[in-house]
Amino acid sequence: MSITAILLPVYVLVGLTFVLLFLMGSKRVASLKGGEVKMGDIALGERNWPKRALQFQNAYHNQFEVPVLFYVLVVLALITRKADMLFVVMSWMFVASRLVHAAIHTTSNKVSWRFQAFVVGVLILIAMWVIFAFRVAGAEAGI
């Protein structure tokens, strides 16, 4: 499998993170300019942002939780040369679940839908880790 094919899902997930960062920033600036929040209200880290700004903030912060396990796995799969077509397909499935999760988080924010997208992504990631672990162990055992 080519390095580009393996890294493309990573690029998309990193892109999502940056998009959420800029959207969160724009919501915060709009809240400050619109007078919904005063600079003094946030200077000490208080969470006085309007609901909409918090949605983007939380969606952004979510990109530094479960996805970190994905990034580590991709690096390990590249180093050990265990990334194949199945790995790439599952990577895209995981990234799709993160895109859906972020879309729900920043629009309707319906928790039951968001949770379903989260669980799908986590289950895919768990499967990826298990497959990877078995492949590494199998290679070590000469299987």
C-alpha atoms as one frame of an Amber mdcrd trajectory, in Angstrom:
protein
   0.000   0.000   0.000   1.358   3.433  -0.863   2.269   5.916   1.836  -0.068
   8.451   0.217  -3.034   6.055   0.448  -2.236   5.372   4.101  -1.808   9.043
   5.009  -4.735  10.505   3.062  -7.279   9.694   5.810  -4.901  11.312   8.313
  -4.755  14.460   6.182  -8.552  14.608   6.095  -8.804  14.192   9.875  -6.142
  16.853  10.450  -8.027  19.079   8.009 -11.219  18.557  10.007  -9.376  19.592
  13.159  -8.145  22.817  11.564 -11.587  23.592  10.119 -13.124  23.162  13.569
 -10.396  25.348  15.078 -11.135  28.184  12.648 -14.897  27.813  13.041 -14.551
  27.840  16.836 -12.418  30.965  16.583 -14.906  32.700  14.323 -17.770  31.879
  16.712 -15.761  33.261  19.620 -14.806  36.461  17.795 -18.434  36.954  16.742
 -19.529  36.482  20.365 -17.047  39.088  21.521 -17.904  41.558  18.756 -21.631
  41.022  19.296 -21.302  41.748  23.009 -22.593  38.324  24.061 -19.356  37.845
  25.977 -16.985  40.383  27.484 -13.224  39.900  27.393 -13.134  39.927  31.202
 -15.573  37.010  31.270 -13.100  34.763  29.492  -9.763  36.178  30.635  -9.436
  33.701  33.492 -10.608  30.720  31.479 -14.226  30.987  32.512 -16.603  29.063
  30.280 -18.981  31.892  29.544 -19.208  31.334  25.822 -22.641  31.111  24.208
 -23.988  27.641  23.465 -23.118  27.800  19.750 -19.483  28.695  20.457 -19.302
  25.874  23.007 -20.562  23.381  20.428 -17.632  24.215  18.152 -15.226  24.281
  21.087 -16.307  20.816  22.208 -16.209  19.435  18.663 -12.675  20.794  18.308
 -11.547  19.372  21.646 -12.973  15.973  20.689 -10.375  15.785  17.918  -7.683
  15.393  20.592  -9.259  12.448  22.342 -10.022   9.192  20.457  -8.373  10.346
  17.189  -5.000  10.392  18.972  -5.197   6.583  19.115  -5.795   6.581  15.360
  -2.771   8.778  14.682  -0.531   6.537  16.795  -1.817   3.450  15.024  -1.119
   4.917  11.589   2.455   5.747  12.569   2.988   2.253  13.990   1.414   0.613
  10.935   3.725   2.604   8.663   6.827   1.769  10.704   5.999  -1.944  10.892
   4.717  -2.090   7.310   1.390  -3.571   8.467  -0.835  -1.100   6.612  -2.661
  -2.792   3.745  -5.906  -2.232   1.846  -8.000  -3.359   4.838  -6.152  -0.870
   7.032  -6.792   1.965   4.574 -10.488   1.078   4.176 -10.938   0.934   7.945
  -9.060   4.229   8.273 -11.535   5.867   5.907 -14.420   4.342   7.857 -13.011
   5.782  11.092 -12.486   9.198   9.501 -16.026   9.132   8.089 -17.369   8.442
  11.586 -15.393  11.435  12.895 -16.741  13.669  10.124 -20.295  12.591  10.941
 -19.650  13.067  14.669 -18.319  16.597  14.107 -21.184  17.461  11.755 -23.747
  16.373  14.330 -21.841  18.120  17.103 -21.812  21.454  15.266 -25.374  21.334
  13.909 -28.261  19.621  15.698 -25.994  18.324  18.481 -28.484  15.531  19.040
 -26.643  13.491  21.653 -28.095  10.097  20.683 -26.951  10.529  17.061 -23.585
  11.899  18.124 -23.101   8.967  20.493 -23.914   6.479  17.721 -21.305   8.074
  15.436 -18.823   8.012  18.299 -19.447   4.339  19.080 -19.127   3.334  15.421
 -15.766   5.096  15.228 -14.523   3.595  18.475 -15.529   0.074  17.411 -13.735
   0.509  14.082 -10.647   1.792  15.867 -10.690  -1.087  18.352 -10.924  -3.547
  15.451  -8.012  -1.806  13.727  -5.882  -2.094  16.870  -6.767  -5.758  17.363
  -5.979  -6.615  13.733  -2.725  -4.681  13.942  -1.710  -6.403  17.184  -2.431
  -9.847  15.733  -0.469  -9.035  12.576   2.541  -7.844  14.553   2.370 -10.846
  16.895   1.911 -13.171  13.930   4.944 -11.725  12.168   7.016 -12.143  15.311
   5.855 -15.756  15.654   6.622 -16.402  12.001   2.991 -17.045  11.096
